[in-house]
Amino acid sequence: MSHRHSKHIGILEGFARLDIQRSERTGIPEAILAEGKTTDQVVKALRMMAGDAGLALATRVSEVCATAIKRALSSKFQIHRVRLARTVVVSKKRGGPKPTGGVIAILAAGTSDIPTAEEARVTAEVMGCEVLAHYDVGIAGIHRLLEPLDAVLSKGVSAIVVVAGMEGALPSVVRGLVAVPVIGVPTSTGYGYGGQGQAALMTMLQSCAPGLTVVNIDNGFGAGATAALIANQVALAQRAKH
């Protein structure tokens, strides 16, 4: 690897090679997946990433790990934790990421789907997007969907993330009503056979509504990043016209 590329990689004691400039290269920042790592590894990775890139996102952060992050890094960095999303954002500056002008919406079918929806929300906000979120709008009470859907469409959203467990039908319903890309997120919410998200995933993959893209089970980060990438490109194109 040339020096030109290696300087963009932060090497941590043999256990991590952080992609410091991934956001500049791909539009999506590298996230530190805390699950499966030791607390010390997470803290060190966040310190390096935030120090070099200005901002770092950790996902799937446990209570113990979140406490350790705050204790170790709060003297030098701003710490923003969303407990429900199990995320921690570490940054050098107050006020968060610079707004891009991108706007997305996130809809969650049920209350049990909110943690995954919140992971998507935090991810999109880290990428500079405005996020309009409406929760508990699933098909068991389909009338609950109509007002929130009208509200987000009136704001000119560029993409909609739809999070659903059980049979996972909501993303197809939404895609049949809107003219923007919809990203479906199956969640591991449900009973018995297929109740760990497999039923919702298969329903979304078999959707007859073209324009629905599906991420893996409980992958709020992937959905939020994809929606934000779309919205940021739309905002960039709109600025170029003016």
N, C-alpha and C positions, 0 to 999 in steps of 0.2 A: 504493500500500500504506500502511495506517495505521501510525502510530508504534507502536501496541500490538503489531502483528505484526512490524514491521521490527526491533524490538529483540531479537527471537529469532533473527535472522539475523546470522551473522558474515561480513562482507565482507572478502576477502583480496586486496588489490592487483589487483582486476579479474579474477582467475582463478578465484575460488570464492565461493559464497554458502552458507555452512555453516548447516544446519538445527539449531541448538543444542538446541532443546527437542523434537526429534522423538520422543525416547523418552517424554517426558511426554505428548505428544499421541497417539502411535500405539502405544506399548508396545515399539517396536523402535528402537534407536538408529541414527543415521546412521553408516555405515561409510565410511572413506576408502579407496577403491579405488586402490591404489598403482600398479597396472599402467597404463601410458599417461601417468603424471604424472612430472615431474622430481622428483628427490630433494628439492630445495629446496621445491617445492610441497607434498610430503607432510609434511615436517617442520613447515612453517608451519601447515598445516591441523591437524595433530595438536596442536601447541602451543596453538592457539586453542581447539580443541574440548575438550581436556583442561582447559585453564585455565578455561573458562566452564561446561562441563557436569560436570567432575570426572573424566571418563573418556572415552577415545577409542579406537576400534578401527580398525586398518588391515589390509586384506586384500591378498593377492597381492603380498607385500613381497619384493623381491629381497635377496640377501645384501648387496649394496652399499648399498641403501637402509636395511636394518636396522642396519647399522653406523653410518650417518650419523645415524639416529634416536637411537641410544644415545649417540653422542658429543654430539649437540646438546641432548638433553632429560634425560639421566639425573641432572643436578645438581639439577633442580627437581621431577622426576616419578619415579614408579615405572615401570619398563619391564619388561613380561613378553612375551617372544618365544617362539613355538612354531615352530621352524624347519620341521618337517614340514608344518604347516598353512599356512605362509607368512603368519603373522599377527603383529602387534605390538599389545599393549594398553598404552596410556599412561594413568596414573591419578595422582591427587593423594594417595590414601590407600593404606596397606598393607592386605593382606587381601582385596582385590578387591571386586566388587559385593556389595551386601547380598542374602543369600539370600531368595528369594521363597516357597520351599516347593514350587515346581514341580519335577517329576521327569520326565525323558525318557530314552529309550534310543537309542543309535546302533549299528547293525549294518553291518558292511562285508563284502561278499562275498569279496574277495581282498585280499592285501597291497598290491597296486597301487592299490586304492581308498582306502587309509588317508589320504592327504593331504586328499582331499575330505571324508572323515569327520571328520578333525581340525578342518577349517575350520568344520564344523557344530558340533562340540563347543565350540570356543572361543566361537563366537557365542552359543550357548545359555548358556554359563557367564557371559558378559558380561551377559546378561539375567537373571542370578540363579538359574538352574536348576541342579539336581543332574543330572549326566549319567552314565548307565551305558553304557559302551562295550564292545562285543565285536567282534573283528575276525577275518577269515578264516573265515567261516561260510557260504560260498557253496554253491550247489546241487550242485557237483561232488562234494561229500562232505556230503550233506544231513543226515547223522547229527550233524554238528558243530553244527547249528543248535539242536537240541532243548534241550540243557542251558542255553545262554545265554538262550534265549527263556523258559524256565521261570523263570530267575533274575530277569530284568527284570520279568516279569509279577507275580512275588511281591512286588516293590517298589512296585507300584501306579503304574507309569508312565502318563502321560496321552497320550503320543504316541511313535511310534517312527520314527526316520529310518533308511531302509535304502538303502545306497549300493552300486551294482553297475555293472560294466562288462560287456564281452562281450555276451551276449544279454539281460542285464538282467532275469532271471526272479525273482530273490530277493524283491523287494518284493511281487509277487503271491502268492508262497508264504507270506510272513509275514502278509500281509493276510488270507489264508484261515484263519489260525490264531489271530488275536487279535481282541479287541473294542474296540480303541482306534484312532484315526486313524493311518495309515501314510503317510509322505512318502517317495516314491521319488526317488532322485538318480541319474540315469544318468551314468556317467563315460566319459571318452575313453580307455578301455582295451579293446584288442582287436586283431584282425588283419584286414587287407584291407578288403573291402567292409563299410561300416558300422562300421569299427573306431575311428572318432573319436567314438563315442558315439551315432551316429545309430540303430544297431540297438537299443541298450539303450533309448533314448528311445522309439522306436516300440513296442517290446514293452510298456513301462510304460504308454504312452498307450492301448494296445489291451487292457489288462488286463481280465479278466472278474471281478475281485475288487472289488466296490464298496467305497468308503471309502479307496481308494488315490488320493492326490494326488501329482502329479508336478511337479518343478521342472526347470529347464533343465540342460543338460549341465554337469557339474562345479560346479554351484551349491550348494556346501556352505553358504555364508552364508545363502542364501534358505531352505534346508531347516531349518537350525538355528534361524533366526529364527521361522519358522512353527511349528515344534514347541514352542519356548519360549513363544510367544504363547499357544498352546493350554494348555500346562501352567500358565502363570502365571494364566490365567483360571480354571482348575479350582481352583488353590490359593486364589485369592481367594474363590471361591464357597464353598469348604470352610471358610475362616475366618469368612465371614459367617454360616454356620450355627451357629457356636459363639459 
